[in-house]
């Protein structure tokens, strides 16, 4: 009977460790815009956009996000970058609720 409790406790411990590993190893849902997962500046975002072929770029800071509007391939486009991570904000990443 004691052996059963030891095996059950060991199994629960392994399940707990596996659960923590899955949660912490989950990839970020937002695509990388500037690599490094560290804070980025307005100037870094501007330089990245220009090197990607953007022109007439105008930027506005909205809280922790940098919103950039500019032209690429003849079309006006907007991107929103998380200034704390350098990742693009996705549609489900909207925390303005």
C-alpha positions, 0 to 999 in steps of 0.5 A: 500500500505504501508503494502505491502512494509513493508511485502516485506522488511521483506521478503527480510530481512528474505531471506538475513538472511537465505542465510547468515546462509546457507553459514556460516553453510556449512560443510567443504568439506575436511575430518578431519585427526586431530580434532580441525580445528587448526594448526598441526605440523609435529610431530602430523601428524607423530604420528597420522599416526604411531598410525593408523599403518603406517611405514617408514613415510617420510614427506615434507612441501609443503607450507601450506600442509604436504605431508606424504608418508609411508607404511600401510598394505604392500602398499605405500600410500600418504596423504596430510594434511592442516597444518592450519586446520588438514584436509586432502587435497582433489583432488578438493582442489588443489590450485597450478593453 
